[in-house]
Amino acid sequence: MRRGTAIFVVINLIIIGFLVNACSTLISLLFEDAARFAIPAAEIPAPDSSLNESRTQLIPRIIHQTYINESIPLKWQKGQQACVDLHDDYEYILWTDEKSRDFIAKEYEWFLKTFDAYPFPIQRADAIRYFVLYHYGGIYIDLDDGCNRRLDPLLSYPAWLRRTVPTGISNDAMGSVPQHPFFKYVIELLSDYNRNWVLPYISVMGSTGPLFLSVLWKQYMRNHNEPEEIVRVLMPAEYKGHTWSFFNISKGSSWHGQDAQTIFWMGKHWLFLTVSGFVVAAVVGGCLWWLWSMWVMNSGKTSHGRGKQHGFWSRITGGEDRYELVDRMA
Ligand SMILES: *[C@@H]1O[C@H](CO)[C@@H](O)[C@H](O)[C@H]1NC(C)=O
């Protein structure tokens, strides 16, 4: 192999090494099926089974939802009402923008600066759910997730998140006891992850959204194995689509308009986007390689014509006058 080629390959391996290291959690997420942490279907009693009452309940009976203000759009009122009606013995809290900010200002003032500075309202809507789950415990439900049955069986686990297909977890339905170590970890790291990834959608997903939560969950699960620390995972069939599923998703356009729809789309397809990212990187790498080879060939030709002027470059690229240069320096 020519020396130039070797240097090119080594530099690329170093760059790839850095990228793989930086993305190791992301890559391991691609192969994480969450089966070890799944809440088994067999553990969930049928909606009207008497077993529902006999199970230990750890999570407090509180339902949290978020919206800009108290005027819930018509398309979500039915789903919201179903959650309220099915759980008349639960406390129901709607976290409006104003209520959310007051809560952060009062209870978590150290986070207020980050909270206020988020460029997208959806980042505040993401962040507040982690804080209220950490603070009060309970179950958080997105407004477009209506309730299909009572949530009691989900109160039996110290904390749970929802699995998304094909990989990762979402932040649209989650439950926790107060002060659970996972949500402590999440709220502590929110500020660190508040980075600008150039594209707004990626910034939102990576700073507060499903991608952020998936990465943190994966990292957290590496060194938290005690039963009360483990975060269980609600699998897709228990989430929606069956008579025994907990939620009933209403199809409706997003409350933040086109932008948020794209964000939601990207949230749901982040695996595809990650893979595309690697493909784009490979193509760019290939093009660079091609340019480099062309350049090496050309400079090899010209350096013959121009003599020793190109000594340094031909040393790197392995041109024939490399030895002349070495001789001269010796
Ligand atoms: C609630 O927010 C929506 C959307 O911004 C707005 O149209 C509506 O007027 C607000 N309602 C109240 C009561 O402020």
The ligand as an SDF file (V2000), in Angstrom:
LIG
                    3D

 14 14  0  0  0  0  0  0  0  0999 V2000
  -55.2360   28.8430   24.4510 C   0  0  0  0  0  0  0  0  0  0  0  0
  -54.2400   28.7330   23.4340 O   0  0  0  0  0  0  0  0  0  0  0  0
  -54.7660   28.7240   22.1240 C   0  0  0  0  0  0  0  0  0  0  0  0
  -53.6210   28.4400   21.1650 C   0  0  0  0  0  0  0  0  0  0  0  0
  -52.5630   29.3410   21.3510 O   0  0  0  0  0  0  0  0  0  0  0  0
  -55.4720   30.0360   21.8650 C   0  0  0  0  0  0  0  0  0  0  0  0
  -56.0260   30.0240   20.5590 O   0  0  0  0  0  0  0  0  0  0  0  0
  -56.5750   30.2230   22.8960 C   0  0  0  0  0  0  0  0  0  0  0  0
  -57.1930   31.4940   22.7350 O   0  0  0  0  0  0  0  0  0  0  0  0
  -56.0230   30.1110   24.3080 C   0  0  0  0  0  0  0  0  0  0  0  0
  -57.1260   30.1170   25.2620 N   0  0  0  0  0  0  0  0  0  0  0  0
  -57.1300   30.8910   26.3330 C   0  0  0  0  0  0  0  0  0  0  0  0
  -58.3080   30.7320   27.2450 C   0  0  0  0  0  0  0  0  0  0  0  0
  -56.2360   31.6700   26.5930 O   0  0  0  0  0  0  0  0  0  0  0  0
  1  2  1  0
  1 10  1  0
  2  3  1  0
  3  4  1  0
  3  6  1  0
  4  5  1  0
  6  7  1  0
  6  8  1  0
  8  9  1  0
  8 10  1  0
 10 11  1  0
 11 12  1  0
 12 13  1  0
 12 14  2  0
M  END
$$$$
